[in-house]
C-alpha cells in the first residue's frame, strides 16, 4: 500500500489533485485509516491512474474519463477518442484563426506606427472587405464609446474584435460639398467573426483603387486632411465613388501617448 505522498512522487502529480480526484469519485484510495485519515492506494490501482492521466493529457473532460472507467470497453474508448479527435480538430482551426489574427494585427500596428507614411497621399489597391455599420449622426467631437456599444449590441459581436477596426463614414454628398464635421455611420471591419445583425447593416467594400492619407491624430483633426485629399482627387480628374471611410489605426486602445495616435482616410475613386 502507498500513501498519497508516495503516489504523488511516483506519478509526479500534485497531492491536491489526488484529493480532488477522490472528492469527485474519479480515483478513490483503496483504504482510508479511520484513526489518522491517511489515504492508502494499492499497486493494482496504478493502471487506473495511468489511464486517467493518459486521457487527461488528451484534454478529455474528467466527467467523460469517469464514465469510461465505470464501463471500460473497446467501443467506448474508440468513441471517446473519436469525439476528442473532432474537438481537437475544431480547436486547431480556432487557433489557426487566432494565429492569423495575431499576424495580421502585428502587421497593422507596425505599418500604422511607421511615421514616415504620415501626411502622404497614396493610391492603393485595397482588397475586398466586409464591414458592419450602424447609421447614425455623429459629430466629429463626440465621444465614440456609446456609438461603439450600440454597434456592438446591434451585431452581437464581442467588444474584443473592435480594437483597431472601428471607423466612421462621411456621406459621398457631404464629401463633395466639403462638409467634414458630421459623420453618417460608425462601422467595424469584420474578418472571420460571425455576427447576428439586428439594427446594423452589412456591406461589402469592393476591391478597388482608393486614395488614402494617414495623419497623427483623431477624427477631430481630420478636416484639413480631407481638404488635401480632395484637392489631389480633383487635380487628377478622379471622382469620389463611395462614402469616405475614416479608420482609427492607433488610439488609446493601444497607447496612452496621444502624439502616436494614427487615423487613415480612404476614398474610393473612379
KEVO-276023 format. One record per atom (N, C-alpha, C): residue in one letter; x negated, y negated, z negated. Coordinates in pm, whole numbers, padded with zeros to 5 digits, always signed. Layout:
aXYZ ...
***
This chain:
x-00085+00120+00000 x+00000+00000+00000 x-00089-00125+00000 x-00039-00229+00065 x-00118-00351+00080 x-00039-00470+00027 x-00108-00554-00050 x-00047-00677-00098 x-00029-00775+00018 x+00058-00874-00001 x+00088-00969+00104 x-00037-01046+00148 x-00128-01076+00053 x-00251-01145+00088 x-00340-01061+00176 x-00341-00929+00151 x-00423-00839+00233 x-00366-00830+00375 x-00235-00824+00385 x-00170-00822+00518 x-00201-00953+00592 x-00198-01062+00518 x-00228-01192+00577 x-00367-01194+00638 x-00466-01139+00567 x-00602-01138+00617 x-00620-01039+00731 x-00560-00921+00719 x-00574-00818+00821 x-00517-00862+00956 x-00402-00931+00952 x-00333-00970+01076 x-00352-01119+01110 x-00430-01189+01028 x-00454-01331+01050 x-00323-01408+01066 x-00237-01388+00968 x-00106-01452+00968 x-00085-01517+00832 x-00027-01634+00830 x-00010-01710+00707 x+00084-01637+00610 x+00052-01643+00482 x+00136-01581+00379 x+00277-01639+00382 x+00287-01770+00406 x+00419-01834+00410 x+00503-01777+00524 x+00438-01741+00635 x+00509-01681+00748 x+00563-01544+00709 x+00482-01465+00639 x+00526-01333+00595 x+00643-01344+00498 x+00639-01443+00409 x+00751-01463+00317 x+00877-01502+00393 x+00860-01585+00499 x+00975-01627+00579 x+01034-01507+00653 x+00948-01421+00707 x+00997-01300+00775 x+01075-01211+00679 x+01033-01209+00554 x+01106-01134+00452 x+01243-01197+00427 x+01246-01329+00416 x+01372-01400+00388 x+01477-01377+00496 x+01434-01377+00624 x+01531-01362+00733 x+01555-01216+00770 x+01491-01124+00695 x+01514-00982+00718 x+01443-00927+00839 x+01342-00997+00889 x+01270-00951+01007 x+01163-00850+00971 x+01089-00876+00863 x+00981-00786+00821 x+00974-00788+00670 x+01039-00689+00611 x+01051-00685+00466 x+00946-00590+00408 x+00894-00621+00291 x+00795-00530+00229 x+00856-00394+00197 x+00771-00293+00197 x+00819-00158+00165 x+00857-00147+00019 x+00794-00230-00064 x+00822-00222-00208 x+00793-00357-00273 x+00881-00397-00367 x+00857-00517-00447 x+00856-00475-00594 x+00747-00500-00661 x+00736-00462-00801 x+00825-00555-00885 x+00915-00497-00959 x+01014-00575-01034 x+00948-00666-01137 x+00849-00615-01207 x+00789-00692-01317 x+00711-00814-01268 x+00637-00798-01159 x+00550-00907-01112 x+00606-00979-00989 x+00696-00913-00917 x+00748-00972-00792 x+00652-00956-00676 x+00544-00882-00696 x+00447-00863-00588 x+00509-00783-00474 x+00477-00829-00353 x+00524-00758-00233 x+00416-00659-00188 x+00458-00537-00156 x+00366-00435-00107 x+00415-00384+00028 x+00321-00369+00120 x+00351-00320+00255 x+00277-00190+00278 x+00337-00101+00355 x+00274+00028+00383 x+00206+00025+00519 x+00112+00116+00538 x+00040+00122+00665 x+00133+00159+00780 x+00242+00229+00746 x+00340+00264+00850 x+00409+00140+00909 x+00405+00027+00840 x+00470-00095+00887 x+00381-00177+00981 x+00254-00134+00995 x+00163-00212+01079 x+00212-00222+01223 x+00263-00110+01275 x+00310-00108+01413 x+00426-00207+01432 x+00516-00213+01334 x+00630-00304+01341 x+00582-00449+01342 x+00485-00481+01256 x+00435-00618+01253 x+00361-00653+01382 x+00288-00556+01437 x+00222-00577+01565 x+00323-00611+01675 x+00433-00539+01675 x+00538-00563+01774 x+00596-00702+01759 x+00621-00742+01634 x+00674-00876+01606 x+00578-00983+01659 x+00450-00968+01627 x+00352-01068+01667 x+00335-01071+01819 x+00345-00954+01884 x+00334-00948+02030 x+00450-01022+02096 x+00572-00991+02051 x+00689-01055+02111 x+00693-01205+02079 x+00648-01240+01959 x+00643-01382+01922 x+00542-01456+02010 x+00430-01389+02044 x+00329-01451+02131 x+00384-01477+02271 x+00489-01405+02308 x+00555-01427+02437 x+00666-01531+02426 x+00673-01596+02308 x+00775-01701+02282 x+00918-01647+02281 x+00932-01521+02252 x+01066-01465+02239 x+01123-01507+02103 x+01243-01562+02099 x+01301-01609+01972 x+01305-01497+01867 x+01281-01534+01742 x+01278-01434+01634 x+01409-01360+01620 x+01522-01427+01646 x+01651-01359+01634 x+01661-01245+01735 x+01603-01264+01855 x+01604-01159+01956 x+01506-01048+01921 x+01393-01086+01859 x+01297-00986+01812 x+01363-00897+01707 x+01436-00960+01616 x+01504-00884+01511 x+01607-00787+01568 x+01684-00833+01666 x+01784-00746+01729 x+01718-00627+01796 x+01603-00649+01859 x+01532-00539+01924 x+01481-00439+01821 x+01424-00489+01710 x+01370-00399+01608 x+01479-00315+01543 x+01599-00369+01539 x+01712-00294+01482 x+01761-00184+01575 x+01726-00195+01705 x+01769-00095+01803 x+01664-00084+01912 x+01550-00023+01877 x+01442-00012+01974 x+01482+00082+02087 x+01459+00033+02210 x+01498+00113+02325 x+01425+00058+02448 x+01386+00145+02540 x+01313+00101+02659 x+01395+00002+02741 x+01523+00033+02762 x+01609-00058+02839 x+01620-00193+02770 x+01627-00190+02637 x+01641-00315+02562 x+01515-00400+02571 x+01397-00336+02562 x+01273-00413+02571 x+01255-00468+02712 x+01294-00392+02813 x+01287-00443+02951 x+01379-00563+02970 x+01500-00552+02914 x+01594-00664+02923 x+01537-00788+02854 x+01478-00766+02737 x+01421-00875+02659 x+01308-00943+02736 x+01220-00863+02795 x+01106-00918+02869 x+01151-00988+02998 x+01251-00932+03065 x+01300-00994+03189 x+01367-01128+03159 x+01442-01134+03049 x+01503-01261+03008 x+01396-01366+02979 x+01290-01320+02909 x+01184-01414+02874 x+01104-01454+02998 x+01093-01365+03095 x+01026-01399+03220 x+01100-01512+03293 x+01234-01501+03298 x+01314-01605+03362 x+01301-01737+03286 x+01302-01730+03153 x+01290-01851+03072 x+01152-01915+03091 x+01049-01830+03101 x+00913-01881+03122 x+00899-01949+03257 x+00958-01889+03361 x+00954-01950+03495 x+01024-02085+03495 x+01135-02094+03420 x+01207-02221+03408 x+01119-02326+03340 x+01050-02286+03234 x+00963-02379+03162 x+00845-02423+03248 x+00793-02330+03328 x+00682-02364+03417 x+00726-02472+03514 x+00847-02457+03571 x+00899-02559+03663 x+00914-02693+03591 x+00961-02689+03466 x+00977-02813+03388 x+00842-02879+03362 x+00741-02798+03327 x+00608-02853+03302 x+00543-02905+03430 x+00573-02841+03543 x+00521-02891+03670 x+00579-03028+03701 x+00708-03046+03671 x+00771-03177+03690 x+00708-03280+03598 x+00684-03240+03472 x+00620-03330+03377 x+00480-03367+03426 x+00407-03268+03476 x+00272-03292+03527 x+00275-03392+03642 x+00372-03376+03732 x+00385-03468+03846 x+00418-03609+03798 x+00507-03618+03698 x+00544-03749+03645 x+00425-03818+03578 x+00345-03740+03505 x+00227-03797+03438 x+00128-03848+03543 x+00102-03767+03646 x+00009-03807+03751 x+00059-03932+03823 x+00189-03934+03851 x+00248-04050+03919 x+00238-04174+03833 x+00264-04158+03702 x+00261-04274+03611 x+00120-04327+03596 x+00022-04236+03587 x-00118-04280+03578 x-00155-04363+03701 x-00116-04312+03818 x-00145-04385+03942 x-00078-04522+03943 x+00048-04527+03900 x+00123-04653+03899 x+00057-04756+03807 x+00018-04712+03688 x-00040-04804+03591 x-00176-04855+03639 x-00260-04763+03688 x-00392-04803+03737 x-00376-04900+03854 x-00284-04870+03943 x-00260-04956+04059 x-00208-05093+04016 x-00109-05093+03925 x-00049-05220+03881 x-00148-05304+03801 x-00241-05241+03732 x-00336-05314+03647 x-00452-05373+03726 x-00455-05345+03855 x-00562-05399+03940 x-00536-05547+03965 x-00606-05634+03895 x-00582-05778+03901 x-00615-05837+04039 x-00696-05767+04117 x-00733-05818+04248 x-00616-05818+04346 x-00512-05739+04313 x-00396-05731+04402 x-00290-05835+04369 x-00311-05915+04266 x-00213-06016+04229 x-00212-06130+04329 x-00094-06187+04350 x-00073-06304+04435 x-00106-06280+04582 x-00119-06154+04621 x-00145-06121+04761 x-00017-06072+04827 x+00011-06125+04945 x+00125-06076+05022 x+00079-05957+05105 x+00154-05849+05095 x+00119-05728+05169 x+00237-05678+05249 x+00209-05620+05364 x+00310-05549+05442 x+00283-05401+05424 x+00377-05331+05363 x+00354-05191+05329 x+00473-05105+05373 x+00443-04982+05405 x+00546-04883+05436 x+00576-04808+05306 x+00696-04828+05253 x+00733-04762+05129 x+00820-04640+05159 x+00803-04534+05082 x+00882-04412+05106 x+01028-04431+05067 x+01109-04337+05111 x+01250-04339+05069 x+01258-04323+04918 x+01342-04404+04856 x+01356-04399+04711 x+01504-04397+04674 x+01532-04329+04565 x+01669-04322+04514 x+01679-04411+04391 x+01777-04500+04391 x+01798-04584+04274 x+01943-04570+04228 x+01962-04600+04102 x+02098-04611+04046 x+02108-04751+03989 x+02208-04824+04033 x+02217-04964+03991 x+02353-04996+03931 x+02351-05098+03848 x+02473-05147+03784 x+02491-05292+03827 x+02602-05318+03897 x+02628-05453+03946 x+02672-05542+03831 x+02597-05647+03806 x+02635-05747+03707 x+02547-05870+03725 x+02600-05984+03686 x+02526-06108+03697 x+02430-06121+03579 x+02304-06148+03611 x+02201-06162+03508 x+02120-06287+03541 x+02109-06377+03444 x+02027-06496+03466 x+01881-06461+03442 x+01793-06532+03509 x+01651-06498+03502 x+01593-06508+03361 x+01657-06584+03273 x+01606-06598+03136 x+01672-06502+03038 x+01768-06420+03084 x+01839-06328+02995 x+01746-06216+02947 x+01769-06173+02823 x+01703-06053+02773 x+01770-05932+02839 x+01689-05842+02893 x+01742-05731+02972 x+01782-05610+02891 x+01753-05608+02761 x+01775-05486+02683 x+01920-05441+02684 x+02016-05533+02670 x+02156-05492+02672 x+02196-05438+02809 x+02147-05502+02915 x+02177-05455+03051 x+02119-05316+03075 x+01998-05292+03020 x+01936-05160+03035 x+02019-05054+02963 x+02068-05089+02842 x+02150-04993+02769 x+02281-04963+02843 x+02341-05066+02903 x+02464-05046+02980 x+02437-04955+03100 x+02324-04977+03166 x+02287-04892+03279 x+02263-04750+03233 x+02195-04736+03121 x+02167-04603+03065 x+02296-04528+03035 x+02390-04597+02971 x+02515-04533+02933 x+02603-04500+03054 x+02590-04578+03160 x+02673-04555+03278 x+02618-04443+03366 x+02499-04394+03333 x+02439-04286+03412 x+02413-04161+03329 x+02427-04173+03197 x+02396-04062+03106 x+02251-04015+03119 x+02163-04108+03156 x+02021-04075+03162 x+01955-04113+03031 x+01850-04041+02997 x+01778-04070+02874 x+01697-04198+02890 x+01686-04273+02782 x+01616-04401+02788 x+01469-04385+02823 x+01413-04264+02801 x+01270-04244+02827 x+01234-04260+02974 x+01329-04237+03064 x+01294-04245+03205 x+01291-04389+03255 x+01337-04483+03172 x+01346-04621+03218 x+01212-04694+03213 x+01116-04641+03141 x+00989-04709+03123 x+00917-04722+03257 x+00895-04846+03299 x+00821-04871+03422 x+00899-04850+03550 x+01030-04830+03541 x+01108-04803+03662 x+01228-04896+03678 x+01240-04993+03589 x+01356-05082+03592 x+01330-05200+03684 x+01433-05238+03758 x+01421-05354+03846 x+01550-05433+03851 x+01541-05551+03910 x+01657-05636+03932 x+01667-05665+04081 x+01786-05698+04126 x+01803-05732+04267 x+01873-05866+04281 x+01834-05938+04387 x+01900-06063+04425 x+01965-06038+04560 x+02090-06079+04576 x+02161-06053+04700 x+02087-06114+04818 x+02103-06051+04931 x+02039-06098+05054 x+02079-06242+05085 x+02208-06274+05064 x+02256-06410+05094 x+02186-06513+05006 x+02174-06482+04876 x+02107-06576+04786 x+01960-06591+04820 x+01898-06482+04863 x+01757-06490+04903 x+01742-06584+05022 x+01831-06570+05120 x+01824-06656+05238 x+01846-06802+05201 x+01931-06826+05099 x+01958-06963+05054 x+01855-07010+04951 x+01758-06922+04923 x+01652-06952+04827 x+01708-06986+04689 x+01803-06904+04646 x+01859-06914+04511 x+01804-06797+04430 x+01717-06827+04335 x+01647-06720+04264 x+01675-06716+04115 x+01772-06792+04069 x+01798-06799+03925 x+01888-06688+03873 x+01962-06624+03962 x+02061-06525+03918 x+02045-06395+03995 x+02047-06287+03919 x+02037-06153+03979 x+02177-06092+03989 x+02190-05999+04084 x+02321-05938+04109 x+02333-05796+04052 x+02222-05735+04022 x+02230-05600+03966 x+02100-05565+03895 x+02110-05465+03809 x+01994-05404+03745 x+01991-05260+03790 x+01873-05207+03817 x+01865-05070+03869 x+01748-04996+03806 x+01751-04866+03823 x+01640-04782+03779 x+01605-04689+03895 x+01475-04671+03916 x+01429-04580+04021 x+01435-04438+03965 x+01505-04351+04036 x+01527-04214+03990 x+01434-04121+04068 x+01362-04037+03996 x+01274-03941+04062 x+01341-03803+04064 x+01307-03720+03967 x+01368-03586+03963 x+01478-03575+03859 x+01513-03689+03797 x+01611-03685+03689 x+01751-03661+03744 x+01827-03585+03670 x+01968-03567+03704 x+02049-03669+03624 x+02156-03716+03684 x+02238-03813+03614 x+02383-03797+03654 x+02470-03830+03564 x+02614-03827+03589 x+02661-03971+03591 x+02686-04021+03711 x+02716-04163+03729 x+02862-04192+03699 x+02885-04295+03617 x+03023-04337+03590 x+03049-04473+03653 x+02999-04579+03590 x+03023-04713+03642 x+02911-04761+03735 x+02800-04691+03737 x+02688-04733+03820 x+02706-04683+03963 x+02616-04728+04050 x+02623-04694+04191 x+02490-04637+04236 x+02497-04524+04304 x+02374-04463+04356 x+02346-04519+04495 x+02217-04537+04524 x+02179-04597+04652 x+02044-04542+04696 x+02030-04518+04825 x+01902-04474+04880 x+01835-04591+04950 x+01716-04625+04903 x+01637-04728+04970 x+01562-04661+05084 x+01578-04710+05206 x+01518-04640+05320 x+01366-04651+05325 x+01306-04552+05386 x+01163-04562+05415 x+01147-04664+05527 x+01073-04769+05500 x+01064-04878+05597 x+00952-04974+05557 x+00942-05081+05637 x+00840-05182+05609 x+00894-05285+05511 x+00816-05310+05408 x+00851-05409+05307 x+00738-05512+05299 x+00776-05636+05278 x+00679-05741+05247 x+00683-05758+05095 x+00568-05748+05030 x+00564-05746+04883 x+00463-05846+04830 x+00484-05883+04705 x+00386-05964+04632 x+00396-05930+04485 x+00280-05924+04420 x+00274-05899+04276 x+00225-06025+04206 x+00274-06043+04085 x+00228-06158+04008 x+00221-06123+03860 x+00140-06198+03789 x+00128-06179+03645 x+00242-06255+03578 x+00333-06181+03517 x+00446-06245+03451 x+00571-06159+03458 x+00683-06220+03419 x+00810-06150+03416 x+00906-06214+03516 x+01032-06169+03511 x+01133-06219+03604 x+01150-06371+03593 x+01129-06425+03475 x+01148-06569+03455 x+01051-06652+03539 x+00936-06591+03575 x+00835-06665+03653 x+00837-06630+03801 x+00941-06566+03849 x+00939-06510+03984 x+00964-06611+04096 x+01038-06719+04070 x+01084-06809+04177 x+00974-06855+04272 x+00860-06908+04225 x+00757-06955+04319 x+00706-06846+04413 x+00709-06722+04365 x+00659-06612+04447 x+00760-06572+04554 x+00890-06589+04524 x+00991-06572+04628 x+00970-06676+04738 x+00944-06799+04699 x+00921-06905+04797 x+00803-06869+04887 x+00696-06827+04825 x+00575-06791+04901 x+00604-06675+04996 x+00678-06578+04949 x+00709-06460+05028 x+00800-06496+05145 x+00901-06580+05121 x+00994-06619+05227 x+00927-06706+05332 x+00834-06791+05291 x+00758-06869+05388 x+00682-06776+05483 x+00623-06672+05424 x+00549-06574+05504 x+00642-06502+05602 x+00759-06461+05553 x+00857-06390+05635 x+00901-06477+05753 x+00934-06603+05726 x+00981-06693+05830 x+00872-06724+05932 x+00750-06742+05886 x+00638-06772+05978 x+00617-06660+06078 x+00647-06539+06040 x+00623-06425+06129 x+00750-06379+06201 x+00857-06454+06183 x+00979-06423+06256 x+01052-06299+06207 x+01025-06260+06082 x+01093-06144+06025 x+01232-06185+05975 x+01315-06085+05952 x+01448-06106+05896 x+01463-06019+05772 x+01506-06079+05661 x+01532-06001+05539 x+01653-05913+05564 x+01637-05781+05545 x+01741-05687+05584 x+01814-05623+05466 x+01773-05655+05345 x+01833-05591+05227 x+01818-05685+05108 x+01894-05659+05002 x+01877-05737+04880 x+01731-05730+04835 x+01684-05839+04777 x+01548-05841+04724 x+01538-05750+04602 x+01427-05680+04592 x+01401-05591+04479 x+01288-05651+04397 x+01308-05657+04267 x+01209-05714+04177 x+01185-05613+04065 x+01068-05551+04067 x+01042-05437+03979 x+00934-05473+03876 x+00963-05447+03751 x+00866-05466+03644 x+00771-05347+03641 x+00644-05371+03671 x+00545-05263+03671 x+00478-05246+03536 x+00445-05358+03473 x+00385-05354+03339 x+00453-05460+03255 x+00507-05419+03140 x+00568-05515+03048 x+00541-05471+02905 x+00621-05519+02811 x+00595-05491+02670 x+00608-05342+02636 x+00665-05264+02725 x+00669-05119+02702 x+00531-05055+02709 x+00439-05125+02776 x+00303-05072+02792 x+00197-05154+02720 x+00224-05283+02698 x+00123-05368+02633 x+00189-05485+02561 x+00125-05528+02454 x+00172-05648+02382 x+00112-05776+02440 x+00016-05760+02529 x-00052-05875+02589 x+00028-05924+02710 x+00101-06034+02692 x+00187-06086+02798 x+00107-06128+02922 x-00019-06160+02904 x-00101-06200+03019 x-00125-06083+03114 x-00098-05961+03068 x-00118-05843+03152 x+00012-05790+03213 x+00124-05859+03188 x+00250-05820+03250 x+00239-05835+03401 x+00295-05740+03474 x+00293-05745+03621 x+00432-05714+03675 x+00477-05796+03768 x+00606-05777+03835 x+00582-05781+03985 x+00659-05703+04059 x+00645-05699+04205 x+00778-05728+04272 x+00775-05814+04374 x+00891-05843+04457 x+00875-05766+04588 x+00983-05703+04632 x+00982-05628+04757 x+01096-05674+04846 x+01064-05710+04969 x+01166-05749+05067 x+01158-05656+05187 x+01268-05585+05214 x+01273-05504+05334 x+01296-05598+05452 x+01211-05589+05554 x+01220-05682+05667 x+01232-05608+05799 x+01291-05676+05894 x+01303-05625+06030 x+01239-05724+06126 
***
